[in-house]
């Protein structure tokens, strides 16, 4: 499933020269994007207007690390409809703005009563970004942070994300985003105090990445080598996060075909790849099992047919061509019985003897007819439906079949041999 990953430009902060900068139309018209065919590798990358973005099955928006603040708290027990208000109440003293002006999102798979992370960003700014994407016919499935609390500790040296900032005659301003299980922080490398913000000693498993333009100054500042990671590679890595900031009032509310499409894209996402592989393997096993079972049943049927043919030819060697072994066996057996002078099951003598076992004495039949296979008799004049059923049941116990004809005659014949 193809994924389009769009880097949202960082929110412009108010300044003395432009106090309303945070409320103007968001960001530049050019957005960095990455297209991946499978969510694992880069297929295409570049910058462009939203209306020029390539088509994809899923769209993921990535927030700049400076646009998200992180707060640790114990998840309260509250209904989903009131969870946002409960979180805002707990974070009210820790937030710089009014809770109503901020958007909150809880960490993936939180547990009530357990510590969890809450991501906070400007609600108006994020909403305006999503509306711009929606206006360009880009339905965002997930919004993920550029960095989130996680282990091992990771440092990313990068340029400033703000439009119109971060560059000077000496080169781009270098920022460092430090993400650990204790939180996420971003600060510039300039100044004498920036180095002291890193823990000393550094965590043994800490990782250090840098975008190509700032790799050299990052290594000089850090005093050790860093792994070069392009902005596109960082966006692709961020898209694999389990975080999704589209929660509460920003949660997608799809209906009808859009809901089915969203569910299908969710199922085809890289996160569900093990499930898809498992289902495919299960289908393959079922198909193979059915084929093996069908082959076994066919082999058993052919084996039984061969046994019937062998039994027929052993009992009647004169039969050379076998078309229907049971029918031919019955025919040859009837021929031998007739040659020996023994009556068959549907001979007149046998059928009359069988009828005599259930026929009332001194009540002769008014009509009797034999066609070579069945004996038809007229029931006694005083018989009712109950007497006929008793007659049928008694002969049925002896293996005979009794049918009532339209003219009232009872037709008796031996049932087929099993």
VEXTOR-850810 format. One line per field, with one value per residue (C-alpha): residue number from 1; x, z, y; residue in three letters. Coordinates in steps of 0.02 Angstrom, whole numbers, plus 50000, padded with zeros to 5 digits. Example, Ala and Ser with C-alpha at 12.3 -4.5 7.8 and 13.67 -1.06 7.14 Angstrom:
BEGIN
nr <- c(1, 2)
xx <- c(50615, 50684)
zz <- c(50390, 50357)
yy <- c(49775, 49947)
rest <- c(ALA, SER)
//
This chain:
BEGIN
nr <- c(1, 2, 3, 4, 5, 6, 7, 8, 9, 10, 11, 12, 13, 14, 15, 16, 17, 18, 19, 20, 21, 22, 23, 24, 25, 26, 27, 28, 29, 30, 31, 32, 33, 34, 35, 36, 37, 38, 39, 40, 41, 42, 43, 44, 45, 46, 47, 48, 49, 50, 51, 52, 53, 54, 55, 56, 57, 58, 59, 60, 61, 62, 63, 64, 65, 66, 67, 68, 69, 70, 71, 72, 73, 74, 75, 76, 77, 78, 79, 80, 81, 82, 83, 84, 85, 86, 87, 88, 89, 90, 91, 92, 93, 94, 95, 96, 97, 98, 99, 100, 101, 102, 103, 104, 105, 106, 107, 108, 109, 110, 111, 112, 113, 114, 115, 116, 117, 118, 119, 120, 121, 122, 123, 124, 125, 126, 127, 128, 129, 130, 131, 132, 133, 134, 135, 136, 137, 138, 139, 140, 141, 142, 143, 144, 145, 146, 147, 148, 149, 150, 151, 152, 153, 154, 155, 156, 157, 158, 159, 160, 161, 162, 163, 164, 165, 166, 167, 168, 169, 170, 171, 172, 173, 174, 175, 176, 177, 178, 179, 180, 181, 182, 183, 184, 185, 186, 187, 188, 189, 190, 191, 192, 193, 194, 195, 196, 197, 198, 199, 200, 201, 202, 203, 204, 205, 206, 207, 208, 209, 210, 211, 212, 213, 214, 215, 216, 217, 218, 219, 220, 221, 222, 223, 224, 225, 226, 227, 228, 229, 230, 231, 232, 233, 234, 235, 236, 237, 238, 239, 240, 241, 242, 243, 244, 245, 246, 247, 248, 249, 250, 251, 252, 253, 254, 255, 256, 257, 258, 259, 260, 261, 262, 263, 264, 265, 266, 267, 268, 269, 270, 271, 272, 273, 274, 275, 276, 277, 278, 279, 280, 281, 282, 283, 284, 285, 286, 287, 288, 289, 290, 291, 292, 293, 294, 295, 296, 297, 298, 299, 300, 301, 302, 303, 304, 305, 306, 307, 308, 309, 310, 311, 312, 313, 314, 315, 316, 317, 318, 319, 320, 321, 322, 323, 324, 325, 326, 327, 328, 329, 330, 331, 332, 333, 334, 335, 336, 337, 338, 339, 340, 341, 342, 343, 344, 345, 346, 347, 348, 349, 350, 351, 352, 353, 354, 355, 356, 357, 358, 359, 360, 361, 362, 363, 364, 365, 366, 367, 368, 369, 370, 371, 372, 373, 374, 375, 376, 377, 378, 379, 380, 381, 382, 383, 384, 385, 386, 387, 388, 389, 390, 391, 392, 393, 394, 395, 396, 397, 398, 399, 400, 401, 402, 403, 404, 405, 406, 407, 408, 409, 410, 411, 412, 413, 414, 415, 416, 417, 418)
xx <- c(50000, 50075, 50097, 50116, 50209, 50198, 50306, 50203, 50304, 50330, 50207, 50263, 50284, 50229, 50367, 50383, 50380, 50237, 50131, 49995, 50111, 50040, 49866, 49902, 49877, 49991, 50159, 50232, 50148, 50285, 50284, 50416, 50346, 50398, 50308, 50334, 50260, 50265, 50301, 50476, 50575, 50578, 50499, 50493, 50534, 50530, 50439, 50282, 50113, 49979, 49880, 50031, 50060, 50067, 49921, 49936, 49827, 49863, 49919, 50022, 50066, 50223, 50235, 50398, 50473, 50456, 50267, 50231, 50254, 50253, 50175, 50180, 50030, 49927, 49785, 49621, 49472, 49344, 49223, 49293, 49177, 49247, 49428, 49486, 49411, 49488, 49661, 49643, 49600, 49753, 49869, 49796, 49939, 50073, 50008, 50062, 49898, 49718, 49671, 49531, 49662, 49765, 49745, 49781, 49825, 49859, 49998, 49953, 49875, 49862, 49805, 49693, 49788, 49958, 50079, 50064, 50120, 50006, 50057, 50001, 50000, 49909, 49732, 49698, 49860, 49841, 49661, 49710, 49843, 49719, 49593, 49725, 49762, 49577, 49552, 49686, 49589, 49715, 49623, 49746, 49739, 49868, 49962, 50125, 50255, 50428, 50499, 50418, 50476, 50554, 50709, 50850, 50893, 50905, 50977, 50934, 51031, 50929, 50892, 50756, 50585, 50512, 50485, 50599, 50707, 50855, 50973, 51107, 51267, 51362, 51242, 51082, 51042, 51073, 50947, 50957, 50805, 50841, 50713, 50723, 50598, 50590, 50530, 50578, 50673, 50737, 50867, 50993, 51176, 51230, 51284, 51393, 51254, 51184, 51312, 51264, 51085, 51145, 51165, 51342, 51387, 51283, 51173, 51274, 51145, 51116, 51102, 51153, 51084, 51106, 51036, 51170, 51180, 51218, 51317, 51489, 51444, 51351, 51506, 51615, 51494, 51468, 51647, 51600, 51537, 51352, 51247, 51188, 51000, 50910, 50749, 50656, 50725, 50675, 50498, 50484, 50546, 50424, 50278, 50305, 50267, 50117, 50065, 49915, 49870, 49700, 49605, 49453, 49379, 49501, 49467, 49413, 49226, 49205, 49040, 48986, 49114, 49242, 49231, 49259, 49403, 49482, 49466, 49543, 49690, 49713, 49716, 49841, 49958, 50131, 50071, 49948, 50072, 50100, 49912, 49898, 50041, 49959, 49791, 49874, 49967, 49805, 49717, 49860, 49857, 49669, 49679, 49820, 49722, 49567, 49668, 49751, 49582, 49503, 49649, 49630, 49443, 49470, 49604, 49488, 49345, 49455, 49520, 49344, 49293, 49445, 49397, 49221, 49288, 49409, 49271, 49157, 49289, 49339, 49158, 49113, 49267, 49162, 49134, 49270, 49209, 49155, 49046, 48947, 49013, 48865, 48734, 48831, 48861, 48673, 48632, 48756, 48699, 48516, 48563, 48652, 48506, 48382, 48490, 48492, 48302, 48301, 48176, 48238, 48185, 48061, 47998, 47812, 47834, 47942, 47831, 47672, 47754, 47806, 47631, 47555, 47650, 47550, 47387, 47234, 47167, 47003, 47009, 47061, 47118, 46999, 47140, 47318, 47444, 47630, 47742, 47903, 47973, 47828, 47666, 47509, 47364, 47196, 47175, 47028, 46864, 46861, 47036, 47058, 47211, 47269, 47266, 47364, 47496, 47514, 47532, 47664, 47760, 47763, 47826, 47948, 48027, 48059, 48146, 47999, 47929, 47740, 47669, 47487, 47435, 47304, 47181, 47197, 47311, 47458, 47620, 47748, 47929, 48093, 48194, 48364, 48507, 48634)
zz <- c(50000, 49946, 50078, 50049, 50194, 50206, 50322, 50395, 50414, 50592, 50666, 50659, 50833, 50877, 50887, 50931, 50746, 50702, 50856, 50753, 50653, 50733, 50668, 50487, 50346, 50392, 50317, 50143, 49989, 49963, 50067, 50080, 50041, 50027, 49929, 49980, 49891, 50044, 50193, 50205, 50062, 49971, 49799, 49770, 49864, 49836, 49872, 49796, 49823, 49902, 49741, 49654, 49776, 49701, 49731, 49866, 49962, 50129, 50183, 50340, 50403, 50509, 50638, 50673, 50843, 50898, 50874, 51004, 51191, 51298, 51468, 51581, 51687, 51754, 51636, 51726, 51723, 51619, 51476, 51303, 51281, 51439, 51429, 51340, 51475, 51611, 51531, 51511, 51695, 51747, 51632, 51663, 51775, 51658, 51499, 51439, 51345, 51386, 51365, 51245, 51124, 51123, 51047, 51155, 51104, 51213, 51184, 51091, 51195, 51360, 51520, 51650, 51810, 51726, 51679, 51498, 51382, 51315, 51159, 51153, 51005, 50948, 50899, 50781, 50686, 50668, 50612, 50480, 50414, 50402, 50314, 50187, 50153, 50141, 50020, 49909, 49910, 50029, 50164, 50307, 50391, 50527, 50604, 50687, 50785, 50711, 50876, 51025, 51194, 51164, 51192, 51156, 51176, 51005, 50951, 50783, 50721, 50592, 50520, 50589, 50516, 50525, 50360, 50335, 50483, 50516, 50383, 50387, 50299, 50403, 50356, 50424, 50609, 50686, 50808, 50907, 50955, 51101, 51125, 51274, 51378, 51490, 51353, 51198, 51194, 51053, 51070, 50959, 50965, 50981, 51150, 51288, 51386, 51248, 51277, 51460, 51415, 51364, 51506, 51561, 51535, 51381, 51383, 51317, 51183, 51126, 50939, 50847, 50677, 50574, 50411, 50275, 50284, 50470, 50488, 50496, 50626, 50726, 50734, 50785, 50921, 50984, 50967, 50890, 50727, 50684, 50563, 50415, 50392, 50260, 50299, 50187, 50282, 50445, 50380, 50326, 50497, 50587, 50484, 50560, 50734, 50825, 50872, 50790, 50847, 50760, 50922, 51010, 50906, 50762, 50751, 50574, 50557, 50394, 50333, 50195, 50060, 50146, 50303, 50204, 50111, 50275, 50349, 50194, 50196, 50381, 50349, 50206, 50312, 50361, 50541, 50484, 50370, 50491, 50499, 50309, 50295, 50425, 50336, 50169, 50247, 50325, 50156, 50073, 50208, 50190, 50001, 50013, 50147, 50038, 49889, 49993, 50065, 49891, 49825, 49971, 49941, 49755, 49791, 49914, 49787, 49650, 49769, 49813, 49631, 49591, 49732, 49662, 49489, 49560, 49661, 49508, 49397, 49531, 49560, 49374, 49266, 49107, 49130, 49028, 49015, 49176, 49159, 49323, 49442, 49566, 49428, 49333, 49494, 49532, 49353, 49353, 49525, 49470, 49316, 49420, 49542, 49400, 49325, 49494, 49506, 49660, 49669, 49674, 49794, 49668, 49595, 49606, 49730, 49848, 49843, 49874, 50022, 50090, 50070, 50153, 50313, 50338, 50247, 50355, 50336, 50250, 50166, 49986, 49871, 49736, 49613, 49588, 49456, 49432, 49306, 49335, 49465, 49579, 49643, 49647, 49756, 49800, 49988, 50076, 50068, 50253, 50264, 50312, 50311, 50478, 50413, 50256, 50362, 50475, 50320, 50248, 50413, 50432, 50256, 50273, 50421, 50305, 50176, 50058, 49988, 49979, 49868, 49849, 49667, 49599, 49574, 49755, 49724, 49840, 49744, 49837, 49785, 49867, 49908, 49825, 49908, 49995)
yy <- c(50000, 50166, 50303, 50489, 50572, 50762, 50867, 51008, 51169, 51224, 51346, 51528, 51600, 51777, 51905, 52089, 52137, 52019, 51982, 51898, 51785, 51630, 51667, 51703, 51580, 51435, 51401, 51417, 51350, 51221, 51061, 50926, 50754, 50572, 50436, 50256, 50106, 49994, 50107, 50035, 50114, 50280, 50284, 50471, 50630, 50817, 50978, 51050, 51128, 51022, 51014, 50938, 50797, 50621, 50504, 50371, 50249, 50332, 50506, 50539, 50712, 50738, 50878, 50968, 50923, 51105, 51102, 50968, 50977, 50820, 50794, 50641, 50597, 50454, 50412, 50450, 50335, 50427, 50391, 50423, 50572, 50654, 50597, 50754, 50866, 50758, 50772, 50960, 50976, 50878, 50977, 51149, 51208, 51138, 51220, 51391, 51423, 51392, 51206, 51256, 51326, 51167, 50995, 50843, 50666, 50514, 50388, 50227, 50088, 50182, 50095, 50175, 50211, 50193, 50334, 50388, 50527, 50663, 50760, 50943, 51062, 51219, 51172, 51318, 51295, 51106, 51125, 51252, 51134, 50991, 51103, 51153, 50969, 50929, 51073, 50995, 50829, 50749, 50650, 50631, 50462, 50495, 50640, 50587, 50685, 50707, 50642, 50557, 50493, 50324, 50221, 50213, 50396, 50479, 50646, 50724, 50875, 50970, 51140, 51252, 51209, 51385, 51473, 51619, 51570, 51461, 51528, 51660, 51707, 51579, 51439, 51363, 51373, 51202, 51131, 50971, 50868, 50752, 50612, 50494, 50394, 50550, 50667, 50768, 50933, 51043, 51180, 51274, 51229, 51410, 51473, 51405, 51321, 51209, 51070, 51063, 51015, 50842, 50717, 50676, 50540, 50504, 50348, 50200, 50156, 50335, 50364, 50523, 50573, 50730, 50795, 50819, 51011, 51011, 50849, 50934, 51068, 50934, 50824, 50971, 51020, 50842, 50786, 50619, 50548, 50555, 50454, 50556, 50543, 50642, 50733, 50611, 50461, 50543, 50573, 50391, 50333, 50448, 50381, 50209, 50276, 50205, 50381, 50463, 50638, 50632, 50605, 50675, 50819, 50785, 50600, 50549, 50524, 50430, 50358, 50241, 50211, 50323, 50216, 50057, 50139, 50195, 50021, 49944, 50066, 50032, 49844, 49867, 49974, 49908, 49886, 49752, 49665, 49517, 49492, 49493, 49369, 49257, 49262, 49223, 49077, 49015, 49022, 48929, 48794, 48777, 48761, 48634, 48539, 48534, 48473, 48336, 48284, 48281, 48177, 48056, 48040, 48011, 47882, 47792, 47793, 47723, 47590, 47533, 47531, 47425, 47305, 47289, 47253, 47124, 47041, 47035, 46957, 46832, 46777, 46782, 46756, 46760, 46948, 47033, 47211, 47296, 47451, 47449, 47316, 47313, 47301, 47168, 47070, 47071, 47018, 46874, 46817, 46818, 46717, 46585, 46576, 46554, 46417, 46328, 46339, 46450, 46591, 46771, 46907, 46982, 46819, 46787, 46644, 46747, 46901, 46798, 46711, 46880, 46955, 46801, 46837, 47000, 46957, 46917, 46740, 46706, 46877, 46846, 46986, 47041, 47074, 47012, 47064, 47022, 47112, 47016, 47135, 47183, 47106, 47214, 47159, 47237, 47262, 47179, 47274, 47313, 47387, 47569, 47681, 47611, 47431, 47480, 47568, 47417, 47306, 47423, 47429, 47239, 47209, 47355, 47267, 47118, 47228, 47253, 47414, 47443, 47581, 47632, 47654, 47774, 47631, 47577, 47426, 47393, 47361, 47255, 47236, 47196, 47349, 47375, 47286, 47396)
rest <- c(UNK, UNK, UNK, UNK, UNK, UNK, UNK, UNK, UNK, UNK, UNK, UNK, UNK, UNK, UNK, UNK, UNK, UNK, UNK, UNK, UNK, UNK, UNK, UNK, UNK, UNK, UNK, UNK, UNK, UNK, UNK, UNK, UNK, UNK, UNK, UNK, UNK, UNK, UNK, UNK, UNK, UNK, UNK, UNK, UNK, UNK, UNK, UNK, UNK, UNK, UNK, UNK, UNK, UNK, UNK, UNK, UNK, UNK, UNK, UNK, UNK, UNK, UNK, UNK, UNK, UNK, UNK, UNK, UNK, UNK, UNK, UNK, UNK, UNK, UNK, UNK, UNK, UNK, UNK, UNK, UNK, UNK, UNK, UNK, UNK, UNK, UNK, UNK, UNK, UNK, UNK, UNK, UNK, UNK, UNK, UNK, UNK, UNK, UNK, UNK, UNK, UNK, UNK, UNK, UNK, UNK, UNK, UNK, UNK, UNK, UNK, UNK, UNK, UNK, UNK, UNK, UNK, UNK, UNK, UNK, UNK, UNK, UNK, UNK, UNK, UNK, UNK, UNK, UNK, UNK, UNK, UNK, UNK, UNK, UNK, UNK, UNK, UNK, UNK, UNK, UNK, UNK, UNK, UNK, UNK, UNK, UNK, UNK, UNK, UNK, UNK, UNK, UNK, UNK, UNK, UNK, UNK, UNK, UNK, UNK, UNK, UNK, UNK, UNK, UNK, UNK, UNK, UNK, UNK, UNK, UNK, UNK, UNK, UNK, UNK, UNK, UNK, UNK, UNK, UNK, UNK, UNK, UNK, UNK, UNK, UNK, UNK, UNK, UNK, UNK, UNK, UNK, UNK, UNK, UNK, UNK, UNK, UNK, UNK, UNK, UNK, UNK, UNK, UNK, UNK, UNK, UNK, UNK, UNK, UNK, UNK, UNK, UNK, UNK, UNK, UNK, UNK, UNK, UNK, UNK, UNK, UNK, UNK, UNK, UNK, UNK, UNK, UNK, UNK, UNK, UNK, UNK, UNK, UNK, UNK, UNK, UNK, UNK, UNK, UNK, UNK, UNK, UNK, UNK, UNK, UNK, UNK, UNK, UNK, UNK, UNK, UNK, UNK, UNK, UNK, UNK, UNK, UNK, UNK, UNK, UNK, UNK, UNK, UNK, UNK, UNK, UNK, UNK, UNK, UNK, UNK, UNK, UNK, UNK, UNK, UNK, UNK, UNK, UNK, UNK, UNK, UNK, UNK, UNK, UNK, UNK, UNK, UNK, UNK, UNK, UNK, UNK, UNK, UNK, UNK, UNK, UNK, UNK, UNK, UNK, UNK, UNK, UNK, UNK, UNK, UNK, UNK, UNK, UNK, UNK, UNK, UNK, UNK, UNK, UNK, UNK, UNK, UNK, UNK, UNK, UNK, UNK, UNK, UNK, UNK, UNK, UNK, UNK, UNK, UNK, UNK, UNK, UNK, UNK, UNK, UNK, UNK, UNK, UNK, UNK, UNK, UNK, UNK, UNK, UNK, UNK, UNK, UNK, UNK, UNK, UNK, UNK, UNK, UNK, UNK, UNK, UNK, UNK, UNK, UNK, UNK, UNK, UNK, UNK, UNK, UNK, UNK, UNK, UNK, UNK, UNK, UNK, UNK, UNK, UNK, UNK, UNK, UNK, UNK, UNK, UNK, UNK, UNK, UNK, UNK, UNK, UNK, UNK, UNK, UNK, UNK, UNK, UNK, UNK, UNK, UNK, UNK, UNK, UNK, UNK, UNK, UNK, UNK, UNK, UNK, UNK, UNK, UNK, UNK, UNK, UNK, UNK, UNK, UNK, UNK, UNK, UNK, UNK)
//
